[in-house]
Amino acid sequence: MCGIAGFISEGKYNLRDLKRMLCIQSHRGPDYTGVWNSGEIFLGHNRLSIIDITTAGNQPMVFENGRYVLAFNGEIYNYKELRAQISKRYRFKSNSDTEVLLYMLIEYGVDALSMLDGMFSIAFWDNEKEELLMVRDRFGVKPLYYHLSDDGLILASEIKAIHEVINCRLPELSTWASYYTKGLYGTENDTFWKGIKTIKAGHYLLYSKGKCVEKEWYSFHERTMELMNSNQFINRSDQEHIDFYGELLERSINRRFRADVPVGFNLSGGLDSSVLLGSIHRLFKASNDIRAFTFFCNDDRFDELKWVREMNQNTNKPLYEVMLLAKDVPQLVDKVSYYQDEPYGGIPTLAYYLVFKQARERGTKVLLDGQGMDEQWAGYDYFHNSLGHVIQGSKSDPLKSALLSQEFKVNSSVPDYPKPFDSDLLNLQYRDLFFTKLPRALKFNDRISMANSTELREPFLNFEMVEYAFSLPVHLKVRDGHAKWGLRQIGLKLFENSIALAPKRAVQTPQVEWLKGDLKDFVMASIEGLLRKKPEWFDKPNVDVEVDAFMKGKYDNSFFIWQLINTNTLF
């Protein structure tokens, strides 16, 4: 996992600008900084060395005849299998997945993308055709932003790198307004900043001679429909479905332990973490140097340490417990906002930042996480109730559009999410996978892991696992009052205790209690600061009313309070 940057420009930008971009996102890859240019095309790379940590894996990587150049952020987990597939046609000079990807793109072009099991954002230049291919992985695990103007194209792994050279940082009003009225964090293409776009998950963008075309290379709908209509899938029994998914899970975790540096994992007290821990212990039972990391807030009402310790006690995996206290929050809010570039997900994100920081300090350069199970197995409570709220576990509406002035509110828009499936449940899952829940979680987690020069891998987002669980009949997702029923059967085999039967919980932190208690002065100062900076955005009397109601305990969630704090730190 690394950072990439570059541009195509007719004299507007130069090598010095590229180095400025790479410097500002150097936390993504402090092990080596590489640059390449030819004429109007410039590409750069911040390397975090994970696979083949020798100089042979440095980027940008240039093909021996000079025609092709690759700058790539991420990991290709099946690189060993792909290397064997093409080894007779290419002479390898390294053991890196980057070189495998370079030759796959040369050999197969965009058709190579469907053969990749990994997370990636790619910039691939063809000198002969004078074409730049930019790609994002199937679920958008790795970011890729771009700015298109009459001066050319600029690309980078982080928004701040583009801002560094275009010298313009203006808010995209429609995105900010929709953040408050709908709880959205941008669309598939739009960001919170004017003029900066993101390539859609599962899409590529081809730039040639001043023209830009974006195309889909991965169709989740087509693949899942094909799977659901296949005789092999239809004829499997419930147990055969669960067993087959278990095989996919085991292969995915095995591949994601491919690294030449220490690998650990994040741990919480829920089902997904128990499946991750149990699988890792089964696959690597003899290994006692795979570290687990978890956070707590020193509050028994919320902390999951009891369950985490219970899960971990029968393994030989060392557990590191990272504490977040209320007094740490103000400083962390500013620090994490700098790395995020856009609004992010509250105090749990701050806690995860400390987890990655601790991992890096302990020498663990790669962490696995349990992201993606709820989306593919329909685990969130709002999949199965009629409240329609976007926050897990919330009983009151977390959104407060009355905070906004009428003049600002009109900039918001109502999202029209596609509904390609006949099932309401599948359409909700599809929405969360590609438009709401998963994209924002992946964005938050990429930034906080990279802020600490640590690679985050998501074994549950292997595309075949997601497609398979998503396609399963409803009774394997929800049964006997339990969501993720089929996954719980796997969990019960790995851990014969109550963890596998525990109900879904939101990430546990005392955010509400802290924001109206120990952090009240910080909250009020942040809101006052925001109202001074952006008075035209807000209806101050209504803000005062809603904030006062929150402080008096009227609401069971603090999402709108966090929105105000978060916005203040970004201006």
HELIX and SHEET records of a PDB file:
HELIX    1   1 LEU A   15  ILE A   24  1                                  10    
HELIX    2   2 SER A   26  ARG A   28  5                                   3    
HELIX    3   3 THR A   55  GLY A   57  5                                   3    
HELIX    4   4 TYR A   79  ILE A   86  1                                   8    
HELIX    5   5 ASP A   97  TYR A  108  1                                  12    
HELIX    6   6 GLY A  109  MET A  115  5                                   7    
HELIX    7   7 ILE A  159  ILE A  166  1                                   8    
HELIX    8   8 LEU A  173  LYS A  182  1                                  10    
HELIX    9   9 PHE A  220  MET A  228  1                                   9    
HELIX   10  10 ASN A  231  ILE A  234  1                                   4    
HELIX   11  11 ASP A  238  ARG A  255  1                                  18    
HELIX   12  12 LEU A  271  LEU A  283  1                                  13    
HELIX   13  13 LEU A  305  ASN A  312  1                                   8    
HELIX   14  14 ALA A  326  ASP A  328  5                                   3    
HELIX   15  15 VAL A  329  GLN A  340  1                                  12    
HELIX   16  16 ILE A  347  GLU A  361  1                                  15    
HELIX   17  17 MET A  373  TRP A  377  1                                   5    
HELIX   18  18 ASP A  381  PHE A  383  5                                   3    
HELIX   19  19 SER A  401  LEU A  403  5                                   3    
HELIX   20  20 GLN A  406  LYS A  409  1                                   4    
HELIX   21  21 ASP A  424  PHE A  434  1                                  11    
HELIX   22  22 LYS A  437  ALA A  451  1                                  15    
HELIX   23  23 PRO A  459  LEU A  461  5                                   3    
HELIX   24  24 PHE A  463  SER A  471  1                                   9    
HELIX   25  25 VAL A  474  LYS A  477  1                                   4    
HELIX   26  26 TRP A  485  LEU A  494  1                                  10    
HELIX   27  27 SER A  498  LEU A  501  5                                   4    
HELIX   28  28 GLN A  511  LEU A  515  1                                   5    
HELIX   29  29 LYS A  520  LYS A  533  1                                  14    
HELIX   30  30 PRO A  535  TRP A  537  5                                   3    
HELIX   31  31 LYS A  540  MET A  551  1                                  12    
HELIX   32  32 PHE A  559  THR A  569  1                                  11    
SHEET    1   A 6 TYR A  32  SER A  38  0                                        
SHEET    2   A 6 ILE A  41  ARG A  47 -1                                        
SHEET    3   A 6 GLY A   3  SER A   9 -1                                        
SHEET    4   A 6 GLY A 152  ALA A 156 -1                                        
SHEET    5   A 6 TYR A 145  SER A 149 -1                                        
SHEET    6   A 6 LYS A 197  THR A 198 -1                                        
SHEET    1   B 6 MET A  61  VAL A  62  0                                        
SHEET    2   B 6 TYR A  68  ILE A  76 -1                                        
SHEET    3   B 6 GLY A 118  ASP A 126 -1                                        
SHEET    4   B 6 GLU A 131  ARG A 136 -1                                        
SHEET    5   B 6 HIS A 203  SER A 208 -1                                        
SHEET    6   B 6 LYS A 211  GLU A 216 -1                                        
SHEET    1   C 5 LEU A 319  MET A 323  0                                        
SHEET    2   C 5 ALA A 292  PHE A 296  1                                        
SHEET    3   C 5 VAL A 263  ASN A 266  1                                        
SHEET    4   C 5 VAL A 366  LEU A 368  1                                        
SHEET    5   C 5 GLU A 455  ARG A 457  1                                        
SHEET    1   D 2 VAL A 478  ARG A 479  0                                        
SHEET    2   D 2 HIS A 482  ALA A 483 -1                                        
END                                                                             
